[in-house]
Structure formats: structure tokens, C-alpha cells
Amino acid sequence: MYKIIFVLTGLLVGVSYGQEEKEQQKLPPLEMLPKNGEVKIIYELPEKVDYEVFNQNGELVTSGNGEFIDVTDFKSGNYFIKFNDQTRLYEKK
């Protein structure tokens, strides 16, 4: 089961549900539009968790606790997001 949440200026505008959990890994990050009109690229985690993000050289880029990771300022490349004993690959283009 996966969900896609579309957020505009902090308000929930739509939710879509699907059947296969593995489809969640194929979804692109969400784009959020704050009040100043700047687009934010957000990676959504399955729930509020402790996470760590490493670049392709194994260096820690950021860590925290939450359901969303702001990847807007990440440079192009591959990133590994670790949470709940899982590691997911995120490719920033």
C-alpha cells in the first residue's frame, strides 16, 4: 500500500492510494510550494522516524527525525537514506 500526498503552501490537497508497497520506491519526491513561491523538493518517509542521509562517498549529509526530508539543496548524485533498519537509494538529478 502506498500513498501520494500533494501539498501546496502547507495544506493537504489530495491523497491517492495504491495496492503495492514496492511502487512507493518508484515515486519521485514531492514538490512543495511555500508562500514565497520557491519550489521545495521533499522526500517522504513512510512515517515519522529517525533518519540519516549519506552521499555516494559515504559521507553523512544530514540526519534528523521526521516524515519528510528536504532534498532541495542536495547536489546532483546518489544518496542513501537510512531509517528503521532500511536503506533506500535516492537519485537527485
URLINCOR-V832194 format. One record per helix or strand of 2 or more residues. SS is the DSSP state (H for helix, E for strand). FROM is the first residue (numbers start at 1). LEN is the number of residues. Records with the same first field share a line. If there is no record, write none. Layout:
BEGIN
SS: FROM-LEN, FROM-LEN
END
This chain:
BEGIN
E: 2-7, 11-8, 30-4, 39-17, 60-11, 77-7, 86-7
H: 21-6
END
